[in-house]
Amino acid sequence: MSEAAASRGVVAKVGEVQPGRTKKFLMVIDGHEEECFLVNHAGALHAYVNRCCHVPMSLDWVENQFFTEDDQFIQCATHGACYLPDTGECISGPPCGKFLTPVSLRLDGDDIIAEGQPPTAGS
């Protein structure tokens, strides 16, 4: 991906992340650099900050693997909490009823853009 594209918040191209797959990216949210991930669930794209609501740590312990084996839920690798991919709501395990922090997305042609600020060079 070009430096110009990254500076506009482009996190992927349309068709790059297939259903049941994810892609991590960095964004500055409220002044802090955050690891986030894009998820394609049944053809719909969603994005979240990569942090469990139960214990503030990354959801994936195997790089860029967030889905349960059946591709139905986002699962915290640390303690097994399951989140709905389309809303980020935890439906099993602690912290049931809480939500992952969403990242707004928009399309610009073939670009998938995360709303927020991309990290600055060298950060």
Buried (B, 14 or more C-beta within 10 A) or exposed (E): EEEEBBEEBBBBEEEBBEEBBBBBBBBBBEEEBBBBBBBBBEEEBBBBBBBBBBEEEBBBEEEEEBBEEEBBBBBBBBEEBBBBBEEBBBEEBBBEEBBBBEBEBEEEEEBBBBEBBBBEEEE
